[in-house]
Amino acid sequence: MTSPDIKPAATILLLRDAPTFEVLMVKRHHQIDFASGALVFPGGKSHAGDHDDAWAERALGWGDFDAEQRGLRIAAIREVFEEAGVLLGRRADGAPIGGEAAPLDVRLKVDRGELAFLDVVRERDIVIDLNALTIFARWITPPLTPKRFDTWFYVVDAPDDQVAACDGRETVDAEWIAPSEVLRLAQAGERKVIFPTRMNVQLLAEASSAEDCVARAKGRSLVTVEPQIQDRPGGKVLVLPPDAGYGVVEEPLANVM
């Protein structure tokens, strides 16, 4: 159990292999109070509606997960719908969703809490797919941050029949980008990429394709990452668990503040 002041959150790494191995990333609006202007994966806090038992009739794989994982996976699916317009599921008759899952004004209403995501899914006769998500990582932000999150990262092979587009509110740009290019841009200082995102892009870059990435994620033992602050001769560093899959990481604290 995490502390009640640590909010549950979910993030999606949406992958595709055409034209090359790429991940969908969005640029945070500069007026957002967390990671403003940064290149991030779609995601956000879990909401009460994500845990509504009425989702049982609209969620494939409902019986495969406990209540916590159901809510987190629904949160992740909702967030990528709000921020990028992609809806992970299919029509109730089995047909693909195709094209634009919903108009932008519908996505914005869901984001503002004016329209329940469940109602959007019902009205379009869609079932979301909880099994489409594979756990990639879990990070808990350290005590030094003003807002703390227990964030679950999920990896998904993106549907090839839908168009991703930013919401213009929380995000101002959505782009498919190779993981290696994200790292290059961050290293060159051309794009802002916060530490947890950079570490997970680095892990993502070890894969050669979406299928390879999902297989690697399924084969890893999940180790919760709660970075620890330690003193070194050159100053304080943020240290990750050595068995979490990121190798030996001792990041200067100045680089993550």
C-alpha positions as CSV (number, residue, x, y, z in Angstrom):
1,M,0.0,0.0,0.0
2,T,1.2,3.5,-0.8
3,S,0.7,6.6,1.3
4,P,-2.7,8.3,0.8
5,D,-0.9,11.5,-0.4
6,I,0.6,9.5,-3.3
7,K,-2.0,9.6,-6.1
8,P,-2.4,6.6,-8.4
9,A,-1.7,7.3,-12.1
10,A,-1.4,5.5,-15.4
11,T,0.6,6.1,-18.5
12,I,0.6,4.5,-21.9
13,L,3.5,3.8,-24.3
14,L,1.7,3.5,-27.6
15,L,3.9,1.8,-30.2
16,R,3.9,1.3,-33.9
17,D,6.3,-0.3,-36.4
18,A,5.4,1.7,-39.6
19,P,7.4,3.4,-41.0
20,T,9.9,2.5,-38.2
21,F,9.7,1.5,-34.5
22,E,8.2,4.6,-32.9
23,V,6.3,5.6,-29.7
24,L,3.6,8.2,-29.5
25,M,4.6,11.2,-27.3
26,V,2.8,14.4,-26.5
27,K,4.1,17.8,-25.6
28,R,2.7,19.2,-22.3
29,H,1.1,22.6,-22.4
30,H,3.4,25.3,-21.0
31,Q,0.7,26.4,-18.5
32,I,0.3,22.9,-17.0
33,D,1.7,22.8,-13.5
34,F,3.4,19.4,-13.9
35,A,6.1,18.8,-16.5
36,S,5.0,21.9,-18.5
37,G,6.5,22.0,-22.0
38,A,7.9,18.5,-21.6
39,L,7.7,15.6,-24.1
40,V,5.8,12.8,-22.3
41,F,3.8,9.7,-22.8
42,P,0.0,10.2,-22.6
43,G,-1.2,9.6,-19.1
44,G,-2.5,11.1,-15.8
45,K,-4.2,10.5,-12.5
46,S,-6.8,7.8,-12.0
47,H,-10.4,9.1,-11.5
48,A,-13.4,7.7,-9.6
49,G,-15.2,6.9,-12.9
50,D,-12.3,4.6,-13.8
51,H,-13.4,2.3,-11.0
52,D,-17.1,2.1,-11.8
53,D,-18.3,-1.5,-11.8
54,A,-20.5,-0.7,-14.7
55,W,-17.4,-1.0,-16.9
56,A,-17.8,-4.8,-16.6
57,E,-20.1,-4.8,-19.6
58,R,-17.8,-2.6,-21.7
59,A,-14.4,-3.9,-20.9
60,L,-12.8,-7.0,-22.5
61,G,-10.7,-8.9,-19.9
62,W,-12.7,-7.5,-16.9
63,G,-12.4,-10.9,-15.1
64,D,-8.6,-11.1,-15.7
65,F,-7.6,-8.4,-13.3
66,D,-8.3,-7.2,-9.7
67,A,-10.1,-4.0,-9.0
68,E,-6.9,-2.0,-8.8
69,Q,-5.6,-3.1,-12.2
70,R,-9.0,-2.7,-13.8
71,G,-9.2,1.0,-12.7
72,L,-5.6,1.7,-13.7
73,R,-6.0,0.2,-17.1
74,I,-9.2,2.1,-17.7
75,A,-7.5,5.3,-16.6
76,A,-4.7,4.7,-19.1
77,I,-7.1,4.0,-21.9
78,R,-9.1,7.1,-20.9
79,E,-6.0,9.3,-20.8
80,V,-4.7,8.3,-24.3
81,F,-8.3,9.0,-25.6
82,E,-8.4,12.4,-24.0
83,E,-4.9,13.5,-24.9
84,A,-4.4,11.8,-28.3
85,G,-7.8,10.7,-29.5
86,V,-6.9,7.0,-29.7
87,L,-9.5,4.5,-28.2
88,L,-8.1,1.1,-27.4
89,G,-10.9,-1.3,-28.1
90,R,-13.3,-2.3,-30.9
91,R,-17.0,-2.0,-31.9
92,A,-19.3,-4.4,-29.9
93,D,-19.8,-6.4,-33.2
94,G,-16.0,-6.9,-33.4
95,A,-15.4,-4.3,-36.1
96,P,-12.4,-1.9,-35.7
97,I,-13.2,1.6,-34.5
98,G,-11.4,3.3,-37.4
99,G,-10.5,6.9,-38.2
100,E,-11.4,9.4,-35.5
101,A,-12.7,7.6,-32.4
102,A,-14.6,10.7,-31.3
103,P,-14.7,14.5,-32.0
104,L,-12.4,16.8,-30.1
105,D,-15.2,18.4,-28.2
106,V,-16.2,15.0,-26.8
107,R,-12.7,14.4,-25.7
108,L,-12.5,17.8,-24.0
109,K,-15.8,17.2,-22.2
110,V,-14.4,13.9,-20.8
111,D,-11.2,15.7,-19.8
112,R,-13.2,18.4,-18.0
113,G,-15.4,15.9,-16.2
114,E,-18.5,17.1,-18.0
115,L,-19.0,13.7,-19.7
116,A,-18.3,10.3,-18.4
117,F,-15.9,8.2,-20.5
118,L,-18.1,5.2,-19.9
119,D,-21.0,7.1,-21.5
120,V,-18.8,7.9,-24.6
121,V,-18.0,4.2,-24.9
122,R,-21.6,3.2,-24.5
123,E,-23.0,5.7,-27.0
124,R,-20.5,4.5,-29.7
125,D,-21.2,0.8,-28.8
126,I,-17.5,0.2,-28.1
127,V,-15.8,-2.3,-25.8
128,I,-12.4,-1.3,-24.5
129,D,-9.7,-3.9,-24.2
130,L,-7.9,-4.2,-20.9
131,N,-5.8,-7.1,-22.2
132,A,-4.3,-4.9,-24.8
133,L,-2.1,-3.3,-22.1
134,T,1.1,-4.9,-20.9
135,I,2.8,-3.6,-17.7
136,F,6.0,-1.9,-18.6
137,A,7.1,-0.3,-15.3
138,R,5.9,1.2,-12.1
139,W,7.4,4.4,-10.6
140,I,6.6,6.2,-7.3
141,T,7.9,9.7,-7.2
142,P,10.3,10.5,-4.3
143,P,9.4,12.7,-1.3
144,L,11.3,15.7,-2.7
145,T,8.6,16.4,-5.2
146,P,5.6,18.6,-4.2
147,K,3.2,16.2,-5.9
148,R,3.7,12.5,-5.7
149,F,2.3,9.8,-8.0
150,D,2.3,6.0,-8.1
151,T,2.4,5.6,-11.8
152,W,1.9,2.4,-13.8
153,F,3.4,2.4,-17.3
154,Y,1.7,0.2,-19.9
155,V,2.9,-0.7,-23.3
156,V,0.5,-1.2,-26.2
157,D,0.8,-2.0,-29.9
158,A,-1.3,0.9,-31.4
159,P,-4.3,0.2,-33.6
160,D,-3.4,1.0,-37.2
161,D,-6.9,2.2,-38.1
162,Q,-7.0,5.3,-35.9
163,V,-5.6,8.8,-36.1
164,A,-3.7,10.3,-33.1
165,A,-4.2,14.1,-32.5
166,C,-3.4,16.3,-29.5
167,D,-6.2,17.8,-27.4
168,G,-4.8,21.4,-27.5
169,R,-5.4,21.8,-23.8
170,E,-3.1,19.6,-21.7
171,T,-1.1,18.7,-24.8
172,V,-0.2,21.0,-27.7
173,D,1.5,18.4,-30.0
174,A,1.3,14.7,-30.6
175,E,4.0,13.0,-32.6
176,W,5.3,9.5,-33.4
177,I,9.0,9.4,-32.7
178,A,11.7,6.8,-32.5
179,P,13.0,6.2,-29.0
180,S,16.6,6.8,-30.0
181,E,15.5,10.2,-31.4
182,V,13.9,11.2,-28.1
183,L,17.1,10.4,-26.3
184,R,19.1,12.4,-28.9
185,L,16.8,15.4,-28.6
186,A,17.0,15.3,-24.8
187,Q,20.8,15.0,-24.8
188,A,21.1,17.9,-27.2
189,G,18.8,20.1,-25.1
190,E,16.4,20.5,-28.0
191,R,13.4,19.0,-26.1
192,K,12.6,18.8,-22.4
193,V,12.3,15.2,-21.3
194,I,11.9,14.7,-17.5
195,F,13.9,12.0,-15.8
196,P,11.3,9.2,-15.4
197,T,10.3,9.6,-19.1
198,R,13.9,9.6,-20.2
199,M,14.6,6.4,-18.2
200,N,11.7,4.6,-19.7
201,V,12.5,5.8,-23.2
202,Q,15.9,4.4,-22.7
203,L,14.5,1.1,-21.7
204,L,12.1,1.2,-24.6
205,A,15.0,1.9,-27.0
206,E,16.5,-1.6,-26.2
207,A,13.6,-3.2,-28.2
208,S,13.7,-3.5,-31.9
209,S,9.9,-3.4,-32.6
210,A,6.6,-3.1,-30.9
211,E,6.3,-6.9,-30.6
212,D,9.8,-7.2,-29.2
213,C,9.0,-4.5,-26.6
214,V,5.8,-6.2,-25.5
215,A,7.6,-9.5,-25.2
216,R,10.4,-7.9,-23.2
217,A,7.9,-6.3,-20.9
218,K,6.1,-9.6,-20.3
219,G,9.4,-11.3,-19.6
220,R,10.7,-8.8,-17.0
221,S,10.0,-9.1,-13.3
222,L,8.2,-6.0,-12.1
223,V,10.3,-4.0,-9.6
224,T,8.7,-0.9,-8.3
225,V,11.0,2.1,-8.8
226,E,11.0,4.6,-6.0
227,P,14.2,6.7,-6.6
228,Q,16.3,7.2,-3.5
229,I,18.5,10.3,-2.8
230,Q,22.0,9.4,-1.8
231,D,25.2,11.5,-1.1
232,R,28.2,11.1,-3.4
233,P,31.5,13.0,-3.3
234,G,30.2,15.2,-6.2
235,G,26.9,15.9,-4.6
236,K,23.5,14.3,-4.1
237,V,22.3,11.8,-6.7
238,L,19.0,10.0,-7.4
239,V,19.5,6.2,-7.4
240,L,17.3,3.6,-9.0
241,P,17.0,-0.1,-7.8
242,P,19.7,-2.0,-9.7
243,D,17.3,-4.9,-10.5
244,A,14.6,-2.7,-12.1
245,G,15.9,-3.1,-15.6
246,Y,17.6,0.3,-16.1
247,G,21.1,-0.7,-15.1
248,V,23.1,1.2,-12.6
249,V,21.6,4.7,-12.5
250,E,23.0,7.5,-10.3
251,E,21.5,10.7,-11.7
252,P,22.8,14.1,-10.3
253,L,19.9,15.6,-8.4
254,A,20.5,18.9,-10.2
255,N,19.5,17.1,-13.5
256,V,16.0,16.1,-12.2
257,M,14.9,19.2,-10.3
